Amino acid sequence: MAKNLRSTKFLYQDKNWLMQKYVKDKLSTVEIARSYRDEEGMWCDPNTISRWLKKHNIPMRSLAEAQQNRHFINAAVKKKTAE
């Protein structure tokens, strides 16, 4: 009997995990994909993360919101390294 490859569920497909990373931690899709690779040791593309965010009806940030988050995170990192 043939194995159904679609039956395997990956961590990035989990709605709660995505909510934690994208909404609560405010990570970008690139950062989430990198986090997945670090945690699971498996390749993940940022476009895959975007696709699963959409499948779970998790609203994507606008470009302005994404840039604002990036600026806020960069400022926090600079402040922390200066201390």
Phi and psi restraints in degrees (range 20) as a CNS / XPLOR table:
assign (resid 1 and name C) (resid 2 and name N)
       (resid 2 and name CA) (resid 2 and name C) 1.0 -73.3 20.0 2
assign (resid 2 and name N) (resid 2 and name CA)
       (resid 2 and name C) (resid 3 and name N) 1.0 141.6 20.0 2
assign (resid 2 and name C) (resid 3 and name N)
       (resid 3 and name CA) (resid 3 and name C) 1.0 -80.5 20.0 2
assign (resid 3 and name N) (resid 3 and name CA)
       (resid 3 and name C) (resid 4 and name N) 1.0 134.3 20.0 2
assign (resid 3 and name C) (resid 4 and name N)
       (resid 4 and name CA) (resid 4 and name C) 1.0 -84.2 20.0 2
assign (resid 4 and name N) (resid 4 and name CA)
       (resid 4 and name C) (resid 5 and name N) 1.0 107.7 20.0 2
assign (resid 4 and name C) (resid 5 and name N)
       (resid 5 and name CA) (resid 5 and name C) 1.0 -66.9 20.0 2
assign (resid 5 and name N) (resid 5 and name CA)
       (resid 5 and name C) (resid 6 and name N) 1.0 -23.7 20.0 2
assign (resid 5 and name C) (resid 6 and name N)
       (resid 6 and name CA) (resid 6 and name C) 1.0 -74.0 20.0 2
assign (resid 6 and name N) (resid 6 and name CA)
       (resid 6 and name C) (resid 7 and name N) 1.0 -12.0 20.0 2
assign (resid 6 and name C) (resid 7 and name N)
       (resid 7 and name CA) (resid 7 and name C) 1.0 -76.0 20.0 2
assign (resid 7 and name N) (resid 7 and name CA)
       (resid 7 and name C) (resid 8 and name N) 1.0 -16.9 20.0 2
assign (resid 7 and name C) (resid 8 and name N)
       (resid 8 and name CA) (resid 8 and name C) 1.0 -75.7 20.0 2
assign (resid 8 and name N) (resid 8 and name CA)
       (resid 8 and name C) (resid 9 and name N) 1.0 127.3 20.0 2
assign (resid 8 and name C) (resid 9 and name N)
       (resid 9 and name CA) (resid 9 and name C) 1.0 -107.2 20.0 2
assign (resid 9 and name N) (resid 9 and name CA)
       (resid 9 and name C) (resid 10 and name N) 1.0 127.6 20.0 2
assign (resid 9 and name C) (resid 10 and name N)
       (resid 10 and name CA) (resid 10 and name C) 1.0 -96.8 20.0 2
assign (resid 10 and name N) (resid 10 and name CA)
       (resid 10 and name C) (resid 11 and name N) 1.0 154.5 20.0 2
assign (resid 10 and name C) (resid 11 and name N)
       (resid 11 and name CA) (resid 11 and name C) 1.0 -55.8 20.0 2
assign (resid 11 and name N) (resid 11 and name CA)
       (resid 11 and name C) (resid 12 and name N) 1.0 -39.4 20.0 2
assign (resid 11 and name C) (resid 12 and name N)
       (resid 12 and name CA) (resid 12 and name C) 1.0 -66.9 20.0 2
assign (resid 12 and name N) (resid 12 and name CA)
       (resid 12 and name C) (resid 13 and name N) 1.0 -10.4 20.0 2
assign (resid 12 and name C) (resid 13 and name N)
       (resid 13 and name CA) (resid 13 and name C) 1.0 -88.2 20.0 2
assign (resid 13 and name N) (resid 13 and name CA)
       (resid 13 and name C) (resid 14 and name N) 1.0 -8.7 20.0 2
assign (resid 13 and name C) (resid 14 and name N)
       (resid 14 and name CA) (resid 14 and name C) 1.0 -80.9 20.0 2
assign (resid 14 and name N) (resid 14 and name CA)
       (resid 14 and name C) (resid 15 and name N) 1.0 122.0 20.0 2
assign (resid 14 and name C) (resid 15 and name N)
       (resid 15 and name CA) (resid 15 and name C) 1.0 -61.4 20.0 2
assign (resid 15 and name N) (resid 15 and name CA)
       (resid 15 and name C) (resid 16 and name N) 1.0 -43.3 20.0 2
assign (resid 15 and name C) (resid 16 and name N)
       (resid 16 and name CA) (resid 16 and name C) 1.0 -63.6 20.0 2
assign (resid 16 and name N) (resid 16 and name CA)
       (resid 16 and name C) (resid 17 and name N) 1.0 -40.8 20.0 2
assign (resid 16 and name C) (resid 17 and name N)
       (resid 17 and name CA) (resid 17 and name C) 1.0 -63.0 20.0 2
assign (resid 17 and name N) (resid 17 and name CA)
       (resid 17 and name C) (resid 18 and name N) 1.0 -44.8 20.0 2
assign (resid 17 and name C) (resid 18 and name N)
       (resid 18 and name CA) (resid 18 and name C) 1.0 -64.2 20.0 2
assign (resid 18 and name N) (resid 18 and name CA)
       (resid 18 and name C) (resid 19 and name N) 1.0 -41.9 20.0 2
assign (resid 18 and name C) (resid 19 and name N)
       (resid 19 and name CA) (resid 19 and name C) 1.0 -59.5 20.0 2
assign (resid 19 and name N) (resid 19 and name CA)
       (resid 19 and name C) (resid 20 and name N) 1.0 -43.8 20.0 2
assign (resid 19 and name C) (resid 20 and name N)
       (resid 20 and name CA) (resid 20 and name C) 1.0 -60.3 20.0 2
assign (resid 20 and name N) (resid 20 and name CA)
       (resid 20 and name C) (resid 21 and name N) 1.0 -49.7 20.0 2
assign (resid 20 and name C) (resid 21 and name N)
       (resid 21 and name CA) (resid 21 and name C) 1.0 -70.9 20.0 2
assign (resid 21 and name N) (resid 21 and name CA)
       (resid 21 and name C) (resid 22 and name N) 1.0 -47.3 20.0 2
assign (resid 21 and name C) (resid 22 and name N)
       (resid 22 and name CA) (resid 22 and name C) 1.0 -84.3 20.0 2
assign (resid 22 and name N) (resid 22 and name CA)
       (resid 22 and name C) (resid 23 and name N) 1.0 -44.4 20.0 2
assign (resid 22 and name C) (resid 23 and name N)
       (resid 23 and name CA) (resid 23 and name C) 1.0 -88.2 20.0 2
assign (resid 23 and name N) (resid 23 and name CA)
       (resid 23 and name C) (resid 24 and name N) 1.0 -52.8 20.0 2
assign (resid 23 and name C) (resid 24 and name N)
       (resid 24 and name CA) (resid 24 and name C) 1.0 -77.4 20.0 2
assign (resid 24 and name N) (resid 24 and name CA)
       (resid 24 and name C) (resid 25 and name N) 1.0 -47.7 20.0 2
assign (resid 24 and name C) (resid 25 and name N)
       (resid 25 and name CA) (resid 25 and name C) 1.0 -83.3 20.0 2
assign (resid 25 and name N) (resid 25 and name CA)
       (resid 25 and name C) (resid 26 and name N) 1.0 -12.3 20.0 2
assign (resid 25 and name C) (resid 26 and name N)
       (resid 26 and name CA) (resid 26 and name C) 1.0 57.8 20.0 2
assign (resid 26 and name N) (resid 26 and name CA)
       (resid 26 and name C) (resid 27 and name N) 1.0 37.5 20.0 2
assign (resid 26 and name C) (resid 27 and name N)
       (resid 27 and name CA) (resid 27 and name C) 1.0 -81.4 20.0 2
assign (resid 27 and name N) (resid 27 and name CA)
       (resid 27 and name C) (resid 28 and name N) 1.0 151.2 20.0 2
assign (resid 27 and name C) (resid 28 and name N)
       (resid 28 and name CA) (resid 28 and name C) 1.0 -79.2 20.0 2
assign (resid 28 and name N) (resid 28 and name CA)
       (resid 28 and name C) (resid 29 and name N) 1.0 169.5 20.0 2
assign (resid 28 and name C) (resid 29 and name N)
       (resid 29 and name CA) (resid 29 and name C) 1.0 -63.6 20.0 2
assign (resid 29 and name N) (resid 29 and name CA)
       (resid 29 and name C) (resid 30 and name N) 1.0 -34.8 20.0 2
assign (resid 29 and name C) (resid 30 and name N)
       (resid 30 and name CA) (resid 30 and name C) 1.0 -64.8 20.0 2
assign (resid 30 and name N) (resid 30 and name CA)
       (resid 30 and name C) (resid 31 and name N) 1.0 -44.1 20.0 2
assign (resid 30 and name C) (resid 31 and name N)
       (resid 31 and name CA) (resid 31 and name C) 1.0 -67.3 20.0 2
assign (resid 31 and name N) (resid 31 and name CA)
       (resid 31 and name C) (resid 32 and name N) 1.0 -35.8 20.0 2
assign (resid 31 and name C) (resid 32 and name N)
       (resid 32 and name CA) (resid 32 and name C) 1.0 -67.1 20.0 2
assign (resid 32 and name N) (resid 32 and name CA)
       (resid 32 and name C) (resid 33 and name N) 1.0 -43.6 20.0 2
assign (resid 32 and name C) (resid 33 and name N)
       (resid 33 and name CA) (resid 33 and name C) 1.0 -60.9 20.0 2
assign (resid 33 and name N) (resid 33 and name CA)
       (resid 33 and name C) (resid 34 and name N) 1.0 -42.0 20.0 2
assign (resid 33 and name C) (resid 34 and name N)
       (resid 34 and name CA) (resid 34 and name C) 1.0 -64.3 20.0 2
assign (resid 34 and name N) (resid 34 and name CA)
       (resid 34 and name C) (resid 35 and name N) 1.0 -42.1 20.0 2
assign (resid 34 and name C) (resid 35 and name N)
       (resid 35 and name CA) (resid 35 and name C) 1.0 -61.3 20.0 2
assign (resid 35 and name N) (resid 35 and name CA)
       (resid 35 and name C) (resid 36 and name N) 1.0 -42.7 20.0 2
assign (resid 35 and name C) (resid 36 and name N)
       (resid 36 and name CA) (resid 36 and name C) 1.0 -61.7 20.0 2
assign (resid 36 and name N) (resid 36 and name CA)
       (resid 36 and name C) (resid 37 and name N) 1.0 -45.2 20.0 2
assign (resid 36 and name C) (resid 37 and name N)
       (resid 37 and name CA) (resid 37 and name C) 1.0 -60.9 20.0 2
assign (resid 37 and name N) (resid 37 and name CA)
       (resid 37 and name C) (resid 38 and name N) 1.0 -40.6 20.0 2
assign (resid 37 and name C) (resid 38 and name N)
       (resid 38 and name CA) (resid 38 and name C) 1.0 -68.1 20.0 2
assign (resid 38 and name N) (resid 38 and name CA)
       (resid 38 and name C) (resid 39 and name N) 1.0 -42.2 20.0 2
assign (resid 38 and name C) (resid 39 and name N)
       (resid 39 and name CA) (resid 39 and name C) 1.0 -74.5 20.0 2
assign (resid 39 and name N) (resid 39 and name CA)
       (resid 39 and name C) (resid 40 and name N) 1.0 -42.1 20.0 2
assign (resid 39 and name C) (resid 40 and name N)
       (resid 40 and name CA) (resid 40 and name C) 1.0 -102.9 20.0 2
assign (resid 40 and name N) (resid 40 and name CA)
       (resid 40 and name C) (resid 41 and name N) 1.0 -15.1 20.0 2
assign (resid 40 and name C) (resid 41 and name N)
       (resid 41 and name CA) (resid 41 and name C) 1.0 68.6 20.0 2
assign (resid 41 and name N) (resid 41 and name CA)
       (resid 41 and name C) (resid 42 and name N) 1.0 24.0 20.0 2
assign (resid 41 and name C) (resid 42 and name N)
       (resid 42 and name CA) (resid 42 and name C) 1.0 -127.1 20.0 2
assign (resid 42 and name N) (resid 42 and name CA)
       (resid 42 and name C) (resid 43 and name N) 1.0 148.5 20.0 2
assign (resid 42 and name C) (resid 43 and name N)
       (resid 43 and name CA) (resid 43 and name C) 1.0 -66.8 20.0 2
assign (resid 43 and name N) (resid 43 and name CA)
       (resid 43 and name C) (resid 44 and name N) 1.0 142.9 20.0 2
assign (resid 43 and name C) (resid 44 and name N)
       (resid 44 and name CA) (resid 44 and name C) 1.0 -149.5 20.0 2
assign (resid 44 and name N) (resid 44 and name CA)
       (resid 44 and name C) (resid 45 and name N) 1.0 133.0 20.0 2
assign (resid 44 and name C) (resid 45 and name N)
       (resid 45 and name CA) (resid 45 and name C) 1.0 -93.8 20.0 2
assign (resid 45 and name N) (resid 45 and name CA)
       (resid 45 and name C) (resid 46 and name N) 1.0 141.3 20.0 2
assign (resid 45 and name C) (resid 46 and name N)
       (resid 46 and name CA) (resid 46 and name C) 1.0 -56.3 20.0 2
assign (resid 46 and name N) (resid 46 and name CA)
       (resid 46 and name C) (resid 47 and name N) 1.0 -31.0 20.0 2
assign (resid 46 and name C) (resid 47 and name N)
       (resid 47 and name CA) (resid 47 and name C) 1.0 -66.3 20.0 2
assign (resid 47 and name N) (resid 47 and name CA)
       (resid 47 and name C) (resid 48 and name N) 1.0 -31.3 20.0 2
assign (resid 47 and name C) (resid 48 and name N)
       (resid 48 and name CA) (resid 48 and name C) 1.0 -65.2 20.0 2
assign (resid 48 and name N) (resid 48 and name CA)
       (resid 48 and name C) (resid 49 and name N) 1.0 -41.8 20.0 2
assign (resid 48 and name C) (resid 49 and name N)
       (resid 49 and name CA) (resid 49 and name C) 1.0 -61.4 20.0 2
assign (resid 49 and name N) (resid 49 and name CA)
       (resid 49 and name C) (resid 50 and name N) 1.0 -46.6 20.0 2
assign (resid 49 and name C) (resid 50 and name N)
       (resid 50 and name CA) (resid 50 and name C) 1.0 -57.6 20.0 2
assign (resid 50 and name N) (resid 50 and name CA)
       (resid 50 and name C) (resid 51 and name N) 1.0 -43.5 20.0 2
assign (resid 50 and name C) (resid 51 and name N)
       (resid 51 and name CA) (resid 51 and name C) 1.0 -62.1 20.0 2
assign (resid 51 and name N) (resid 51 and name CA)
       (resid 51 and name C) (resid 52 and name N) 1.0 -41.4 20.0 2
assign (resid 51 and name C) (resid 52 and name N)
       (resid 52 and name CA) (resid 52 and name C) 1.0 -73.3 20.0 2
assign (resid 52 and name N) (resid 52 and name CA)
       (resid 52 and name C) (resid 53 and name N) 1.0 -32.0 20.0 2
assign (resid 52 and name C) (resid 53 and name N)
       (resid 53 and name CA) (resid 53 and name C) 1.0 -60.1 20.0 2
assign (resid 53 and name N) (resid 53 and name CA)
       (resid 53 and name C) (resid 54 and name N) 1.0 -44.8 20.0 2
assign (resid 53 and name C) (resid 54 and name N)
       (resid 54 and name CA) (resid 54 and name C) 1.0 -65.6 20.0 2
assign (resid 54 and name N) (resid 54 and name CA)
       (resid 54 and name C) (resid 55 and name N) 1.0 -41.6 20.0 2
assign (resid 54 and name C) (resid 55 and name N)
       (resid 55 and name CA) (resid 55 and name C) 1.0 -61.2 20.0 2
assign (resid 55 and name N) (resid 55 and name CA)
       (resid 55 and name C) (resid 56 and name N) 1.0 -33.7 20.0 2
assign (resid 55 and name C) (resid 56 and name N)
       (resid 56 and name CA) (resid 56 and name C) 1.0 -91.5 20.0 2
assign (resid 56 and name N) (resid 56 and name CA)
       (resid 56 and name C) (resid 57 and name N) 1.0 8.5 20.0 2
assign (resid 56 and name C) (resid 57 and name N)
       (resid 57 and name CA) (resid 57 and name C) 1.0 56.5 20.0 2
assign (resid 57 and name N) (resid 57 and name CA)
       (resid 57 and name C) (resid 58 and name N) 1.0 37.2 20.0 2
assign (resid 57 and name C) (resid 58 and name N)
       (resid 58 and name CA) (resid 58 and name C) 1.0 -89.8 20.0 2
assign (resid 58 and name N) (resid 58 and name CA)
       (resid 58 and name C) (resid 59 and name N) 1.0 116.7 20.0 2
assign (resid 58 and name C) (resid 59 and name N)
       (resid 59 and name CA) (resid 59 and name C) 1.0 -61.3 20.0 2
assign (resid 59 and name N) (resid 59 and name CA)
       (resid 59 and name C) (resid 60 and name N) 1.0 131.3 20.0 2
assign (resid 59 and name C) (resid 60 and name N)
       (resid 60 and name CA) (resid 60 and name C) 1.0 -77.6 20.0 2
assign (resid 60 and name N) (resid 60 and name CA)
       (resid 60 and name C) (resid 61 and name N) 1.0 145.3 20.0 2
assign (resid 60 and name C) (resid 61 and name N)
       (resid 61 and name CA) (resid 61 and name C) 1.0 -72.5 20.0 2
assign (resid 61 and name N) (resid 61 and name CA)
       (resid 61 and name C) (resid 62 and name N) 1.0 150.1 20.0 2
assign (resid 61 and name C) (resid 62 and name N)
       (resid 62 and name CA) (resid 62 and name C) 1.0 -74.0 20.0 2
assign (resid 62 and name N) (resid 62 and name CA)
       (resid 62 and name C) (resid 63 and name N) 1.0 166.7 20.0 2
assign (resid 62 and name C) (resid 63 and name N)
       (resid 63 and name CA) (resid 63 and name C) 1.0 -60.1 20.0 2
assign (resid 63 and name N) (resid 63 and name CA)
       (resid 63 and name C) (resid 64 and name N) 1.0 -39.6 20.0 2
assign (resid 63 and name C) (resid 64 and name N)
       (resid 64 and name CA) (resid 64 and name C) 1.0 -63.2 20.0 2
assign (resid 64 and name N) (resid 64 and name CA)
       (resid 64 and name C) (resid 65 and name N) 1.0 -43.3 20.0 2
assign (resid 64 and name C) (resid 65 and name N)
       (resid 65 and name CA) (resid 65 and name C) 1.0 -64.6 20.0 2
assign (resid 65 and name N) (resid 65 and name CA)
       (resid 65 and name C) (resid 66 and name N) 1.0 -41.3 20.0 2
assign (resid 65 and name C) (resid 66 and name N)
       (resid 66 and name CA) (resid 66 and name C) 1.0 -63.0 20.0 2
assign (resid 66 and name N) (resid 66 and name CA)
       (resid 66 and name C) (resid 67 and name N) 1.0 -42.8 20.0 2
assign (resid 66 and name C) (resid 67 and name N)
       (resid 67 and name CA) (resid 67 and name C) 1.0 -66.8 20.0 2
assign (resid 67 and name N) (resid 67 and name CA)
       (resid 67 and name C) (resid 68 and name N) 1.0 -37.7 20.0 2
assign (resid 67 and name C) (resid 68 and name N)
       (resid 68 and name CA) (resid 68 and name C) 1.0 -64.5 20.0 2
assign (resid 68 and name N) (resid 68 and name CA)
       (resid 68 and name C) (resid 69 and name N) 1.0 -43.9 20.0 2
assign (resid 68 and name C) (resid 69 and name N)
       (resid 69 and name CA) (resid 69 and name C) 1.0 -61.0 20.0 2
assign (resid 69 and name N) (resid 69 and name CA)
       (resid 69 and name C) (resid 70 and name N) 1.0 -43.2 20.0 2
assign (resid 69 and name C) (resid 70 and name N)
       (resid 70 and name CA) (resid 70 and name C) 1.0 -62.5 20.0 2
assign (resid 70 and name N) (resid 70 and name CA)
       (resid 70 and name C) (resid 71 and name N) 1.0 -42.1 20.0 2
assign (resid 70 and name C) (resid 71 and name N)
       (resid 71 and name CA) (resid 71 and name C) 1.0 -64.4 20.0 2
assign (resid 71 and name N) (resid 71 and name CA)
       (resid 71 and name C) (resid 72 and name N) 1.0 -44.1 20.0 2
assign (resid 71 and name C) (resid 72 and name N)
       (resid 72 and name CA) (resid 72 and name C) 1.0 -62.4 20.0 2
assign (resid 72 and name N) (resid 72 and name CA)
       (resid 72 and name C) (resid 73 and name N) 1.0 -44.8 20.0 2
assign (resid 72 and name C) (resid 73 and name N)
       (resid 73 and name CA) (resid 73 and name C) 1.0 -65.5 20.0 2
assign (resid 73 and name N) (resid 73 and name CA)
       (resid 73 and name C) (resid 74 and name N) 1.0 -44.0 20.0 2
assign (resid 73 and name C) (resid 74 and name N)
       (resid 74 and name CA) (resid 74 and name C) 1.0 -62.2 20.0 2
assign (resid 74 and name N) (resid 74 and name CA)
       (resid 74 and name C) (resid 75 and name N) 1.0 -40.4 20.0 2
assign (resid 74 and name C) (resid 75 and name N)
       (resid 75 and name CA) (resid 75 and name C) 1.0 -65.8 20.0 2
assign (resid 75 and name N) (resid 75 and name CA)
       (resid 75 and name C) (resid 76 and name N) 1.0 -39.6 20.0 2
assign (resid 75 and name C) (resid 76 and name N)
       (resid 76 and name CA) (resid 76 and name C) 1.0 -66.0 20.0 2
assign (resid 76 and name N) (resid 76 and name CA)
       (resid 76 and name C) (resid 77 and name N) 1.0 -38.5 20.0 2
assign (resid 76 and name C) (resid 77 and name N)
       (resid 77 and name CA) (resid 77 and name C) 1.0 -67.7 20.0 2
assign (resid 77 and name N) (resid 77 and name CA)
       (resid 77 and name C) (resid 78 and name N) 1.0 -43.1 20.0 2
assign (resid 77 and name C) (resid 78 and name N)
       (resid 78 and name CA) (resid 78 and name C) 1.0 -62.5 20.0 2
assign (resid 78 and name N) (resid 78 and name CA)
       (resid 78 and name C) (resid 79 and name N) 1.0 -40.8 20.0 2
assign (resid 78 and name C) (resid 79 and name N)
       (resid 79 and name CA) (resid 79 and name C) 1.0 -65.1 20.0 2
assign (resid 79 and name N) (resid 79 and name CA)
       (resid 79 and name C) (resid 80 and name N) 1.0 -41.6 20.0 2
assign (resid 79 and name C) (resid 80 and name N)
       (resid 80 and name CA) (resid 80 and name C) 1.0 -66.5 20.0 2
assign (resid 80 and name N) (resid 80 and name CA)
       (resid 80 and name C) (resid 81 and name N) 1.0 -40.1 20.0 2
assign (resid 80 and name C) (resid 81 and name N)
       (resid 81 and name CA) (resid 81 and name C) 1.0 -72.8 20.0 2
assign (resid 81 and name N) (resid 81 and name CA)
       (resid 81 and name C) (resid 82 and name N) 1.0 -24.5 20.0 2
assign (resid 81 and name C) (resid 82 and name N)
       (resid 82 and name CA) (resid 82 and name C) 1.0 -76.3 20.0 2
assign (resid 82 and name N) (resid 82 and name CA)
       (resid 82 and name C) (resid 83 and name N) 1.0 -21.7 20.0 2
